[in-house]
């Protein structure tokens, strides 16, 4: 597997300045023993990115690249740190031999993209020598990854390597919602279940389609009115203003937009039995998982439920190659992982998030997990 070869000393690619900022990152509250954090800058190409490598115990760090109009580098750094940690645990719970990493490009994805920018980003990834394998995330497309792939082998989610992972992510989230509804509501079917979906973008829209196919009733919000209207027209969903989605009476609240949807304000507004969606970092702070439990709301930890896309993409690095049957089987297993988390949380009287972290640490402590 040539793509996983690692050079011990990263190289400085032409025109891209890479600076190790690990020491600076240690002062951020989201720092969690990260192995390495770098800044990659190419002014001529418009590149200003943070790449965070959290843990490589099980294998090379894997995690998407997102592009967002962050207000500052500090904000991008915090995002990359939180997301890379989540990827470590996502890989561990998803039983794939990879660690966790993430890249955050500072810039507006609507106006700031260019071939030069993503090729410069690809050179930065290549310079890390296989420590970090990138892919698409919020604000980044398959076409963008195709451009980056002109400069690096350490990439997934290109046209030649998996493409858009969102259908697999949606498939896994559906399996997780089914497990949560069975555990909390005792239902073997989603028929008649009401789901409030926050975000009808790439994953959210596909999840709406799968939920509707199971007979669920949908309420959908999105900061883009057109995206919400599209879901309404396609799946008979009721549209809700973005700020009002927290107040919808539903069986399931599915956060499928950006992170930190559950905070001090929204945790008390929710009128649901289950929180289960595709967004990363759904809890603003870990304590909000306990706040949900105190309100008898079952939370499906984000890095456990939204692992489907990552699982499917990493199978393109499997020694036997990608197989749709293997991807379907391993994505469906997300439901079983969550059922285990829910049952242990009930037995031990703690939050599912605490149990998911514990299972992740248990798997990180087992060297045999670092193989297929």
N, C-alpha and C positions, 0 to 999 in steps of 0.2 A: 504494500500500500504506500506508494511513493508520496502521496499527499500528506502522510503523517510523519515524514522524516523531519527531524528537528536539528537545526544548527545550534551549537552551544553559544555562539556569539552572534547576536543580531547584527545585520549590516545596515549601513546608512544608505538608503536608496537615493538616486539622483533627484535633486530638487525637493525632497521631503526631509524635513528636520524632525527627528524623533528624539524626544527628551524623556528620560525616566523621571517620573514625578511620584514614585511610590512613597517617598518620605513625606512629601507634601500631603498626599492622600490620606496618610495615617491620622491626620487631624480631623478628617471628615467623620461624622457620626456613623456613616454607612460603611466605613472601612471595617472589614471582618477578616483580618489576617491575609489580605490579598497578596498573592505572589508577586505581581508586577502591575504597575499602572504607567502608561506612557501617553504623552501628548504627541500627535503627529500634525505637522503644519507644513503646508505648501502654499504660500500667499499667491503665487502666480495662478495656481489651479483653484484657489478659493477653498482649500482644505484646512479645516481646524477640527480635529477629532481627538477624542479620548478613547483609549482602548484599555479596558480593565481585565486582567487575568486573575481569577479568584483562586482556583484550585485545580491541580492537574494530577491528583492522586490516582484517578482511574484512567487518565489518558489526556490527550491534548484538550485545551479549553475550547469549547464550542459555544457559539452564541451569535445572534444576529447583529446587524448594523442598523441603527435607527438614525434618521435625520430629522431634526426638530429645531424650531427657532427658540432655543434656550435663551434666557435673559442674560446668562453669564456662563463662563467656563465652570464656575463652582456648581451651578445647577446641573450642567452636563456631567460633571464628575460624580455627583451624588447619584444621578440616574444610572450611570454606567456601573458604579459600585453595587448598588442595590440589585440591578438586573443580572450582573455577572454572578453574584452570590446565588441568586435564584436559579441560574442555569446549572450551577454545580449540583444543587439538590434536585433539579429537574432531571438531569442526567442520571443521578444515583437512583431516583425512584423509577425512572423509565428503563432501568437496567441496560444502559448503553455504556460502552467503555470510553467515556469522555468526561472532561471536567467542565468548568464553567467560565465563560468570558463574555464580554459585550463591548460593542463599539458605539459611540455616540458622536455623530457629526453635527456641529453647530451650524445651522443654516435653515432657511425656509425651503422645504421640499417643493413648494409650488413655483418658486422663482429662482432658487439657487443651484439647481442641478446642472451639471455639464459632464461631457465625456471626460474632460481633463480632471475634474474633481474626483470622479470615481476611479479613474486610472491611477491617480495619485494615492487614493485610499488603498487600492490594490497593491501598490508598491510598498506602502507602509505595512500591510498585512504580510506580504512576502518577506519583508525585512525581519519580521519576528520569527522566521525560520520554522514554522510549523507549530509553535506554541499555541497559536490561536487560529481557529478555523471560523470564518465569517459566513454570513448569509443575510437574507433580507429581513427587515423588521419594519416598524412604523415609519412611513415616509420614504421607503426604499422599495424599488420594484425589481422584478426579474431582469428587465433591461439594464438597470443600474448595475446589478450583479454581473451581468454579461460583460459590461465595460470593465469592472474591477478584475474580472477573470482574465482579461488580456495581460494582466500584470502579476497574477498570483495563482498558484495551484491550490492554495489553502482556502477553498471556498465551496459552499453548497448553495442550492437555491438558484442556480443558473439554468438556462434553457437545457443544458446538457446534463445537469445534475439535480434533478428533482423539481425544478421550476417553483411555482407558487405552492408553499406548504399549507396554505389556509384551509383547503378541503380536509386535510388530515387533522389539523388542529380542531376544526369544527366536529369532526367525527369523534375525536377523543373527548371533547367537552360534552357531547351528547351522552356518551357512555358514562361520564361522571355525573351528569344531571340525573340520569336514570338510577344510578347507584344511590345518590343522595335522596331522591324522592322515595325510593324503596325503603331506605333506612329510616328517614324521618316521618314519612307519611304512610308507609306500609303499602304503597301502590306498586304493582308490577307493570303498569302501563302509564304512559304520559297522556293518554287520551283524556281530555277535559281539564288537564292541568294548566294553570295560568302562569305564564312566564313573562316577566318584565325584562326586556333586553335593552341594555344601555350600550348603544353603539351598533350601527348597522353597516360597518365597513367590511373589509375583506373577510374576516372570520365571522363577525356578527351576522352578516347577511346570509352566509352559508349555514350558520347555526340555525337561523330562523327557518330556513328551508327544511332542515332535518327535523326541527321541532314540529313544524306544521305537518310534516309527513307522518309524525307520530300522533297527530290529533291534538296537539297542545294549542291553547289560545294565547295569542301574543299581543303584548303592548310594547311598542318600540320607540326609542328616542335616539336622536343623533344631532350633533351640532350642525350638521348639514341637513336642512329640511328636505332636500332632494333624496338623500339616502334613506331617510325615514319614510318618505312617500313611496319610494321604490319597494321597500319591504311591505308596506301596506298594500300596494297594488299586486305584488307577487304572492303574498301569503295571507291576505286578509287581516293583517295586523292593525291594531288601533295605534295611531301615532300620539305621542305625548311630548310635551315640551321638555327639553333636556333637564332642567332643574326639577321638574315635577315627577320624573321617573322614580325617585326614591319614595314617593308617597303613594304609588300605585299598590292597591291591594292585590297580592299575587301569591302563588305557592312558592315561586322561585324568582329571585332577583339575579340576573345574569350580567355582571359587568364585563363588557366586551370593548371598552374604549381604553383610555389611558389609565394609569395606576392611581392609587390613593383615593379610590371612590368611597371607601369606608373610613370615615373620620369621626371626630367627636360630635359633629352635627348630624351627619347622615345615619350613623348607627342607630340613633334613637328615632329616626323617621321611618325606617324600613318597616313594611307591613307584609312580611313574608316568613316562610318557615325555613327556607334554604337560600344561601348565597353561593352561586356556582356559575362561573363564567370564564371567558378566555383571557381577560386582561392580566398583565403581569403586575405584581405588587399592588393587589387590590386593597390591602390594608395600609393605611397611612403609617401606622406603627403596629408592632406585634401585639401590643395590649388591646388593640381593637378586635383581635380574635377572641380574647376573653370577654370583651364587652358583648360580642355577638352571642357567645355561649350563655352569658348571664341573662340574655333576653330569649333564650331557647331557640336561637337561630343557628342552624347547622351550616358551617362554613366548609366548603371544599377548597383546600389550600391550592392557590393558583398554580404553583409549579408542579403540582401533581396532576391537576385536571387539564392543563393546557399543553401537555407534553407531546401531543399527537404529531404536530408538524415536525418537531425536532426529531422524534423517533423515526418518522418516515424518511426524513432527509439523511439522517446518519446511516440508514440502511444502504445508501449509495456507496458507503465505504465498507460495507460488509464483505468479507472474503468471498462469499458466493454471489455478490451483487444484489441489486435491488430486486425485490419480489413483491408484487401487490398483495399476494396472499399473506406473506410474512408481515407486511405493513398493517394489513387489516387486523391480523391476530394480535400483534403487539399493541396496536392502538386500542383495541377492545379491552385489553388487559388493564387499561387505566381504571375501568370500573371496578375491577377486583382490588386494585391497589387502594382505591378510595374506600371501598367497603372495609378493608382491613384497618385503615386509618380511623374510620368512624367507630368501629367496634372497639378498638383499643382505647380511643378517647373516652368512650362511655365507661369502659371497665375501670379506667384509671382516674376518671373524674377530672379530665383536663381538656384543653381545646384541641381540635384536629390539627391546627397548625403546629402545636408543640409536639404532637405525635409524629407528624410528617417530618419535622426537623430531626427528631430522634431516629426515625427509620433511615433518613438520609445519612446521619452520622454513623449508624450501624453499618450501612453499606460501604461508606467511605473507609471504614476501618477494616474491611475485608478485601485484601489484595486480589482475590480471585474475581472480584467484580470487574476488574479492568480488562476483561476479555469477553468475546462474544460467546 
